[in-house]
Amino acid sequence: MVKFAIGQGVHRVEDNRLLTGAGRYTDDIEVEGAARAAILRSPVAHAVIRSIDIEAASAAPGVIAVYTGADVAADGLGDLPCVPPANNKDGSPRADTPRPILAKVKVRHVGDPIALVVAETQVQARDAAELIEVEFDELEATVDTEGAIADGAPQLYDHIPNNLAFDWEDGDKAAVDAAFAKAHRSVKVRVVNNRVVVNSMEVRPVVAEYDPATDRSTLWSSTQGPHVFQTMLAEAVLKIEPAKLRCRTSDVGGGFGMKIFLYPEQALCTWASRKLKRAVKYLPERSEAFVSDIQGRDNVSYAEAAVDSNGVIQALRVTTYAALGGYLSHFSAFIPTAAGTHMLSGVYTVPHIYVNVKGVLNNTTPTDAYRGAGRPEAAYLIERVVDCVGHEMGLTPDEVRRRNFIPPEAMPYTTPLGNVYDTGEFRTLMEEAMQRADWAGFKPRQDEAKKRGKLRGIGMGYYIEKCGGGNPETADVRFTDDGRVEIRIGTQSNGQGHETAYAQILSDTIGIDGDKVKVIQGDTDEVPVGMTGGSRSVPVGGAAVLLAGRQIVEKARKIAANAMEAASADIEFADGVFTVAGTDKHMTIEEVARASKEMSNLDDGMAPGLDEIHERVPEAATYPNGCHICEVEVDPDTGELAIERYTIVDDFGETINPALLAGQVHGGIVQGFGQAMQEHTVYEDGSGQLVTGSFMDYTLPRAVDVPMFDFNVHNVRCTTNPLGIKGSGEAGAIGAPPALISALVNALQETTGLTHIDMPATPLVIWQAIQDAKAKQAA
């Protein structure tokens, strides 16, 4: 077997560079003579701009230019668009929310950009920004997820009544209504999916260069694929030809969905650079990231399940209020609608579903895709529903799931909202997880905790998600003169280990050592169109690498046959060596690459060299799934929650690299824990101020907050891609919240009678729930 084969847990090839400080992030891009930019952001959530006085700022030391919304309008720049459609129930299209790169007439959330200052130094730019005087007519703000669409709520746009951007539906309402009419019982639950601030380790710096000789700009920014916004930024906003804009991304310190989108800062710096004919660099502070980076989740859902006398769900009805913020972001209309709701049936045989999603505008930072992008919200909702059905029907968490699981013999299985699961052994995975978690032995542990004055609980969450599909990805594989191989691909690593995974796939396919493979990404001039998101880089991009590698092998087989004067059918290939069957005559892949430059070794019409390009068009999505079991202890006197044990059994199809896989799952679980028990984005009612605007008030999980994980796989090969893999990047963040809340409810149930508690389950929330239960019992 060659070094770096598929399935080996090799160390990440990029880590030595990153851990020794040799990484190159956007702020490391130095351009001689670059000016520095600062942005004046709105200190209020909702106001009409009456005037902007830039006189003092313009005269400040080092200031080169100050731009406002008036300059944006004068130059005819366009607004930031929201791309996906989302029709209303009556068939009419969703509303649009004009989003200028600098506010012109009105601001709609704290952090809305108002002015751009360009100066010789960063300190000078920031100091000058503070000298800008803005006169506001402040308006009442609304930050409520549900209440913003109520009659009498403050209106963000004159053309959007009741702040309702869309009123979308899917499913068979008539069939659902009929199922409820004859149901044995109806089980209802209100579920909050709390808003989170993404907080990637690297913020969103921007460096914009301009070449007057070619009238061409180069934009460096921290993204999940610069092709995503190149054309949109050029044509829709800057009003230039896309060929005049080169977009580049170097190393990325975390993305989690938040860095897919086009932001005002990218447009502002590119525009300013073109006006000044000078490079412009912008580095935001963390406080700016809190109010300007896209935020995630923020849904309130009302779910109702129609259940028969055996606890089997016959229908599901869901109404979701999805907060979109002050503007529709790049993909935001898609996230709470088609991206997530189609997964509402989970792993269960729910025959009928109807869902209604109301897109709510309010005076908060816009929301969009965050790790999982709608699927965590759907998985959390159905798992809370299933647990509540179990409570209502007197069934244990495992038994209610057994009665509702889709059996493996039903695969491929079409859900009521149109997804087709190709494989899945859900009951088997759950029972393996229960065995590893010692579910049967929980009671003695609970009793022991009770003697110490603690409340111990155990719970589970079973998730399935749809990922690894979408748009094509292209792998451009080239051999270099020094015996190395380059992979040019449009996906963009932001911590996942793409360089290692792609090297393993190509190494396994063509037999070249992985340390001779170089992955080139993040440059619209150099790589094919692509994007990282939706756990699709390896299922789609990796499949493109695999198939390009197979094309190389087949071409090389013919060239080796010609070079060794043998028939192509007699050439055997293994571990990078082509051998004439039954002889000791052979050539390595490197030798064949050199021979491919000689025309005498080529068939008629064959191009010299072994370079190959393959575009992989995904035929279908992948459906990773798994069971997470969580065991917790609660201190009833303080509400403090401790996670004592955590067990996972996942199905990811085949595995490229078990170490990379475990890292993805572990990181996702910790992010899921953060949302479930700590992260709480709070805006003040009325003013719209972000209360949790720094790490003094916004809590992220730390190493001491999480236990060691017992991570295992029970893989069932995926049938929809040639690698047989299922996407893994978002799985942990999807499975963790329902498992943790299930365990917490189990811990509190005997004392409080609770069957549900909302995220984030902070110590205060838990303590208050216990106190409320005590007061109710005493009354």
ZABA-786884 format. One record per residue (C-alpha): x, y, z. Coordinates in pm, whole numbers, padded with zeros to 5 digits, always signed. Last residue first. Example, Ala and Ser with C-alpha at 12.3 -4.5 7.8 and 13.67 -1.06 7.14 Angstrom:
BEGIN
+01367-00106+00714 +01230-00450+00780 
# end
This chain:
BEGIN
-04881+02625+04588 -04578+02435+04718 -04547+02223+04403 -04564+02533+04184 -04301+02711+04391 -04071+02410+04375 -04117+02385+03998 -04038+02754+03955 -03724+02713+04166 -03604+02417+03956 -03669+02601+03631 -03490+02907+03769 -03182+02699+03854 -03175+02551+03505 -03209+02889+03334 -02950+03045+03566 -02705+02759+03512 -02741+02809+03135 -02963+02580+02931 -02926+02771+02606 -03152+02629+02485 -03506+02561+02594 -03628+02310+02849 -03872+02028+02777 -04061+01753+02961 -04041+01917+03300 -04188+01735+03599 -03961+01936+03828 -03779+01691+04054 -03834+01365+03862 -03792+01540+03528 -03477+01737+03597 -03213+01478+03506 -03418+01346+03213 -03467+01699+03086 -03090+01750+03102 -03021+01427+02912 -03264+01520+02635 -03115+01871+02623 -02767+01724+02575 -02870+01476+02305 -03079+01734+02117 -02788+01984+02113 -02508+01735+02022 -02631+01567+01705 -02633+01861+01467 -02308+02027+01572 -02137+01688+01560 -02259+01616+01208 -02154+01940+01041 -01826+01838+00880 -01908+01472+00822 -02031+01429+00466 -02107+01070+00363 -01854+00854+00183 -01883+00579-00078 -01590+00728-00272 -01774+00685-00600 -02074+00892-00489 -02444+00814-00440 -02430+00465-00290 -02299+00554+00054 -02133+00265+00234 -02283+00184+00572 -02046+00281+00850 -02085+00193+01214 -01852+00451+01360 -01725+00526+01708 -01648+00828+01924 -01629+00792+02302 -01565+01156+02376 -01352+01291+02660 -01558+01537+02861 -01641+01899+02781 -01653+02216+02991 -01286+02208+03092 -01180+02248+02729 -01376+02569+02698 -01723+02639+02559 -01793+02997+02443 -01969+03253+02661 -02091+03593+02547 -02086+03859+02819 -01719+03939+02878 -01645+03771+02546 -01796+04074+02377 -02124+04211+02244 -02366+04016+02461 -02597+04312+02522 -02637+04390+02153 -02843+04711+02154 -03184+04689+01988 -03312+04985+02190 -03666+04860+02255 -03577+04517+02387 -03206+04470+02447 -03042+04214+02222 -02907+03891+02370 -02706+03627+02184 -02681+03330+02419 -02407+03073+02389 -02383+02855+02698 -02584+02532+02729 -02713+02405+02397 -02534+02647+02167 -02194+02583+02318 -02258+02209+02339 -02327+02206+01965 -02000+02388+01904 -01826+02125+02117 -01994+01848+01920 -01885+02001+01590 -01522+02016+01696 -01523+01652+01808 -01690+01535+01487 -01449+01718+01257 -01148+01602+01454 -01270+01243+01453 -01301+01250+01073 -00958+01402+01024 -00807+01127+01238 -01009+00855+01064 -00885+00959+00719 -01082+00877+00403 -01362+00687+00580 -01638+00500+00397 -02003+00563+00484 -02025+00826+00754 -02248+00637+00997 -02197+00762+01351 -02191+00604+01697 -02131+00869+01961 -02096+00852+02337 -02063+01138+02585 -02011+01101+02957 -02011+01339+03255 -02138+01663+03106 -02166+01902+03400 -02453+02147+03451 -02458+02412+03724 -02808+02506+03832 -02671+02638+04161 -02857+02448+04433 -02986+02176+04201 -02631+02077+04097 -02695+01898+03768 -02518+01591+03636 -02511+01486+03273 -02503+01180+03048 -02519+01224+02671 -02588+00969+02400 -02540+01065+02035 -02683+00839+01764 -02580+00880+01404 -02653+00992+01053 -02477+01089+00734 -02714+01134+00441 -02537+01205+00111 -02684+01418-00164 -02753+01304-00518 -02594+01276-00862 -02314+01511-00770 -02163+01668-01084 -01792+01596-01063 -01589+01788-01318 -01266+01610-01405 -00947+01759-01541 -00639+01559-01638 -00267+01620-01677 -00074+01311-01787 +00140+01476-02051 +00120+01500-02430 -00227+01506-02588 -00353+01182-02746 -00489+01215-03101 -00304+00909-03225 -00165+00710-02936 +00128+00852-02745 +00464+00693-02670 +00634+00824-02986 +00515+01177-02899 +00747+01185-02598 +00608+01398-02313 +00416+01100-02178 +00745+00926-02106 +00813+01171-01823 +00473+01102-01669 +00527+00729-01726 +00845+00747-01525 +00665+00926-01242 +00386+00666-01247 +00651+00398-01209 +00744+00175-01499 +00767-00204-01516 +00920-00501-01695 +00958-00791-01456 +00736-01011-01666 +00411-01210-01633 +00188-00908-01683 +00373-00598-01804 +00388-00381-01494 +00268-00028-01423 +00369+00092-01075 +00197+00354-00858 +00072+00117-00593 -00077-00129-00842 -00129-00132-01219 -00122-00426-01460 -00051-00378-01829 -00140-00672-02052 -00460-00510-02184 -00254-00212-02304 -00054-00444-02526 +00320-00429-02481 +00611-00233-02627 +00729-00100-02291 +00680+00266-02393 +00357+00187-02578 +00213-00008-02287 +00322+00262-02044 +00144+00524-02256 -00176+00319-02265 -00168+00257-01889 -00089+00625-01828 -00415+00727-01997 -00611+00486-01782 -00428+00587-01466 -00477+00958-01534 -00851+00911-01589 -00867+00727-01259 -00694+01018-01089 -00944+01265-01236 -01215+01039-01097 -01065+01041-00748 -01000+01416-00751 -01359+01483-00861 -01482+01250-00587 -01278+01452-00339 -01445+01771-00458 -01794+01622-00424 -01785+01401-00113 -01461+01571+00002 -01571+01935-00016 -01943+01877+00037 -01999+01910+00410 -02259+02180+00334 -02002+02445+00261 -01670+02487+00082 -01707+02645-00260 -01608+02589-00621 -01523+02740-00957 -01198+02608-01102 -00860+02729-00974 -00593+02973-01088 -00740+03314-01168 -01020+03281-00911 -00761+03206-00644 -00836+03018-00322 -00697+02673-00385 -00379+02490-00485 -00320+02146-00331 +00034+02010-00361 +00103+01638-00385 +00456+01501-00347 +00407+01441+00026 +00113+01220-00063 +00332+00959-00228 +00223+00882-00583 +00018+00566-00637 -00238+00698-00885 -00558+00637-00689 -00437+00603-00329 -00211+00905-00363 -00491+01104-00526 -00734+01029-00244 -00472+01079+00026 -00356+01411-00119 -00715+01533-00134 -00767+01446+00232 -00439+01600+00350 -00471+01932+00170 -00838+01946+00264 -00765+01937+00636 -01087+02081+00780 -00954+02416+00904 -01089+02668+00657 -01003+02478+00342 -01146+02629+00026 -01317+02429-00247 -01233+02544-00598 -00970+02286-00686 -00624+02285-00840 -00440+01964-00755 -00066+01974-00823 +00157+01671-00873 +00531+01643-00818 +00804+01491-01029 +01014+01805-01076 +00864+01884-01416 +00518+01922-01269 +00218+01692-01317 -00124+01858-01319 -00461+01764-01170 -00756+02001-01223 -01037+01886-00995 -01381+02034-01063 -01671+02066-00823 -02036+02061-00929 -02317+02234-00738 -02526+02075-00464 -02453+01746-00293 -02244+01653+00010 -02515+01723+00263 -02853+01611+00394 -02858+01540+00763 -02960+01264+00998 -02965+01296+01373 -03048+01075+01668 -03037+01243+02005 -03008+01063+02334 -03058+01117+02701 -02919+01039+03042 -02974+01230+03362 -02813+01279+03700 -02943+01516+03968 -02686+01583+04238 -02715+01582+04616 -02425+01343+04665 -02663+01058+04747 -02852+01148+04430 -02534+01097+04228 -02509+00739+04355 -02871+00674+04258 -02815+00807+03907 -02505+00594+03863 -02699+00289+03984 -02977+00371+03733 -02746+00412+03431 -02637+00050+03395 -02870-00031+03105 -02748+00272+02913 -02391+00148+02940 -02279+00419+02691 -02118+00158+02464 -02434-00055+02475 -02662+00241+02413 -02446+00353+02120 -02459+00006+01963 -02835+00004+02012 -02875+00340+01845 -02652+00241+01551 -02847-00079+01494 -03180+00101+01509 -03068+00355+01250 -02926+00128+00984 -02923+00373+00693 -02882+00379+00317 -02997+00572+00009 -03217+00825+00187 -03427+01000-00078 -03549+01345+00025 -03890+01455-00105 -04075+01620+00181 -04272+01305+00265 -03946+01109+00287 -03836+00871+00012 -03655+00562+00136 -03389+00370-00054 -03398+00182+00173 -03708+00025+00335 -03506-00285+00435 -03300-00064+00665 -03606+00014+00880 -03723+00377+00914 -03739+00430+01290 -04073+00509+01459 -04131+00221+01700 -03763+00189+01778 -03751+00562+01850 -04027+00545+02109 -03847+00248+02265 -03509+00421+02289 -03642+00733+02459 -03854+00528+02701 -04228+00516+02638 -04502+00646+02868 -04708+00784+02579 -04678+01153+02667 -04312+01128+02767 -04226+00930+02454 -04409+01181+02236 -04209+01453+02409 -03884+01273+02324 -03996+01239+01961 -04086+01609+01940 -03751+01713+02090 -03578+01495+01833 -03787+01642+01552 -03698+01998+01652 -03327+01942+01709 -03291+01767+01374 -03468+02050+01191 -03262+02326+01355 -02940+02132+01303 -03037+02092+00933 -03097+02463+00877 -02741+02561+00791 -02532+02278+00939 -02258+02504+01069 -02407+02852+01036 -02584+02973+00724 -02753+03313+00741 -02859+03571+00997 -02853+03949+00963 -02748+04156+01267 -03057+04264+01457 -03336+04514+01407 -03603+04269+01291 -03716+04097+00973 -03911+03774+01013 -03924+03498+00751 -04233+03292+00838 -04192+02922+00775 -04493+02692+00738 -04443+02317+00748 -04674+02028+00665 -04563+01670+00708 -04723+01332+00630 -04594+00974+00651 -04356+01012+00946 -04148+00698+00921 -03860+00833+01129 -03494+00908+01070 -03546+01284+01065 -03889+01382+00933 -03794+01751+00952 -03510+01715+00703 -03688+01907+00426 -03712+02193+00673 -03342+02265+00666 -03213+02402+00339 -03555+02447+00178 -03682+02707+00425 -03482+02824+00727 -03158+02850+00522 -03283+02949+00177 -03396+03307+00246 -03063+03370+00417 -02840+03288+00119 -02665+03627+00068 -02823+03811+00362 -03175+03947+00386 -03151+04266+00587 -03225+04386+00941 -03215+04040+01093 -03349+03716+00945 -03542+03584+01245 -03715+03258+01155 -04065+03201+01294 -04146+02836+01240 -04483+02662+01217 -04470+02284+01219 -04725+02006+01165 -04616+01642+01182 -04817+01336+01090 -04868+00974+01184 -04614+00943+01465 -04611+00596+01618 -04678+00595+01993 -04874+00272+01983 -05214+00442+02021 -05146+00662+01717 -04969+00997+01729 -05032+01328+01550 -04732+01549+01621 -04742+01922+01678 -04451+02162+01646 -04439+02533+01720 -04103+02673+01620 -03898+02974+01728 -03587+03023+01521 -03270+03222+01585 -03009+03006+01399 -02682+03184+01307 -02513+03523+01295 -02350+03690+00993 -02048+03891+01102 -02121+04262+01155 -02217+04314+01521 -01991+04065+01699 -01725+04099+01430 -01697+04469+01507 -01619+04394+01873 -01355+04147+01756 -01171+04426+01576 -01183+04449+01201 -00870+04457+00983 -00901+04656+00660 -00633+04709+00395 -00649+04941+00096 -00409+04927-00201 -00390+05241-00411 -00556+05382-00718 -00764+05599-00482 -01095+05527-00653 -01006+05166-00734 -00882+05102-00381 -01194+05261-00235 -01420+05032-00443 -01224+04721-00348 -01224+04822+00019 -01595+04896+00024 -01701+04584-00167 -01519+04344+00061 -01634+04538+00368 -02001+04527+00265 -02009+04146+00288 -02049+03872+00026 -02111+03536+00186 -01938+03204+00238 -01747+03323+00545 -02023+03260+00803 -02066+02896+00704 -01845+02763+00984 -01550+02975+00863 -01238+02913+01066 -00889+03060+01051 -00852+03071+00674 -00522+03035+00489 -00509+03232+00162 -00814+03357-00025 -00802+03541-00355 -01051+03725-00576 -00940+03869-00909 -01170+04143-01034 -01143+04297-01381 -01257+03975-01548 -01582+04009-01351 -01664+04319-01558 -01738+04624-01348 -02058+04752-01185 -01909+04749-00833 -02221+04597-00670 -02411+04362-00902 -02144+04299-01163 -01816+04279-00975 -01939+04170-00632 -02182+03919-00779 -01926+03784-01023 -01662+03731-00753 -01901+03627-00474 -01891+03250-00473 -01563+03232-00666 -01371+03333-00354 -01432+03004-00172 -01496+02967+00200 -01368+03317+00263 -01104+03529+00437 -01037+03812+00195 -00782+03919-00067 -00927+04128-00349 -00721+04192-00661 -00843+04474-00882 -00783+04531-01253 -00771+04852-01454 -00485+04686-01644 -00223+04959-01605 -00401+05106-01303 -00340+04787-01100 -00550+04793-00782 -00510+04601-00458 -00772+04522-00195 -00686+04359+00138 -00974+04246+00362 -00981+04105+00714 -01276+03894+00833 -01207+03764+01185 -00981+03467+01248 -01078+03247+01543 -01432+03219+01410 -01682+03384+01643 -02013+03255+01500 -02249+03459+01717 -02542+03234+01805 -02919+03278+01801 -03127+03027+01997 -03331+02747+01848 -03644+02776+02058 -03891+02489+02051 -04260+02497+02143 -04400+02147+02191 -04730+01976+02111 -04837+01613+02119 -05171+01518+01963 -05325+01187+02061 -05511+00893+01909 -05509+01066+01571 -05815+01065+01345 -05845+01438+01274 -05470+01481+01302 -05414+01252+01005 -05673+01440+00798 -05505+01774+00873 -05171+01630+00767 -05312+01495+00443 -05469+01834+00365 -05153+02025+00446 -04930+01818+00219 -04580+01956+00246 -04414+02293+00206 -04486+02649+00308 -04335+02995+00290 -04455+03326+00434 -04182+03565+00323 -04015+03890+00426 -04274+03957+00698 -04178+04284+00864 -04547+04357+00931 -04589+04500+00585 -04275+04503+00365 -04278+04806+00134 -04230+05067+00408 -03934+04878+00547 -03820+04822+00907 -04161+04861+01073 -04185+04891+01451 -04444+04641+01583 -04806+04761+01582 -04951+04442+01439 -04722+04150+01510 -04445+04056+01268 -04163+04161+01503 -04325+03968+01787 -04203+03626+01682 -03825+03669+01673 -03828+03983+01884 -03557+04242+01822 -03780+04540+01743 -03646+04893+01739 -03816+05225+01807 -03680+05496+01585 -03388+05736+01629 -03385+06046+01416 -03011+06041+01376 -02746+06310+01333 -02406+06163+01253 -02080+06328+01349 -01758+06177+01219 -01470+06236+01459 -01463+05873+01578 -01386+05761+01226 -01078+05983+01234 -00932+05794+01529 -00996+05462+01358 -00826+05569+01036 -00532+05724+01219 -00482+05410+01426 -00492+05194+01114 -00230+05400+00940 -00214+05611+00624 -00586+05678+00620 -00906+05554+00460 -01234+05617+00644 -01552+05439+00541 -01891+05562+00661 -02228+05429+00774 -02187+05052+00813 -02474+04886+01009 -02319+04779+01339 -02635+04815+01547 -02918+04722+01315 -03148+04885+01061 -02984+05212+00961 -03170+05451+00731 -03117+05689+00445 -02786+05602+00281 -02627+05321+00480 -02294+05215+00330 -02269+04888+00133 -02637+04935+00047 -02883+04660+00147 -03219+04680-00033 -03447+04426+00139 -03635+04215-00113 -03974+04057-00045 -04053+03695-00124 -04217+03606-00454 -04592+03548-00490 -04716+03190-00501 -04993+03236-00242 -04791+03049+00021 -04501+03286-00037 -04216+03207-00271 -03859+03182-00155 -03595+03279-00408 -03224+03240-00343 -02973+03522-00409 -03000+03798-00150 -02824+04093-00309 -02577+04348-00173 -02678+04682-00324 -02539+04841-00637 -02285+05116-00685 -02386+05417-00894 -02080+05626-00809 -02299+05905-00672 -02497+05655-00463 -02184+05519-00295 -02059+05873-00244 -02387+05966-00074 -02362+05654+00141 -02045+05793+00291 -01676+05804+00203 -01385+05962+00387 -01052+05991+00210 -00676+06013+00266 -00665+06078+00640 -00314+06093+00784 -00391+06353+01048 -00759+06457+01068 -00899+06702+00813 -01141+06451+00659 -01258+06343+01005 -01333+06701+01107 -01537+06768+00792 -01723+06434+00783 -02062+06561+00904 -02337+06308+00832 -02698+06428+00834 -03054+06316+00896 -02996+05940+00903 -03326+05771+00992 -03292+05530+01281 -03308+05172+01397 -03041+04978+01587 -02822+05259+01714 -02443+05286+01734 -02423+05262+01354 -02082+05164+01230 -01796+05388+01127 -01562+05171+00927 -01183+05187+00933 -00941+05148+00646 -00564+05136+00612 -00356+05249+00315 -00124+05008+00141 +00211+05150+00032 +00373+04813-00022 +00123+04531-00003 +00148+04294+00291 -00079+03991+00309 -00040+03859+00665 -00381+04004+00755 -00535+03760+00509 -00374+03453+00662 -00045+03300+00558 +00059+03009+00775 +00426+02980+00864 +00367+03023+01235 +00505+02685+01332 +00161+02536+01394 +00025+02630+01053 +00312+02500+00844 +00352+02180+01041 -00024+02133+01040 -00077+02141+00663 +00023+01777+00604 -00236+01653+00850 -00115+01338+01019 -00204+01010+00855 -00498+00807+00981 -00498+00574+00682 -00831+00494+00516 -00739+00613+00169 -00366+00569+00112 -00115+00830+00227 +00193+00610+00173 +00129+00347-00086 +00000+00000+00000 
# end
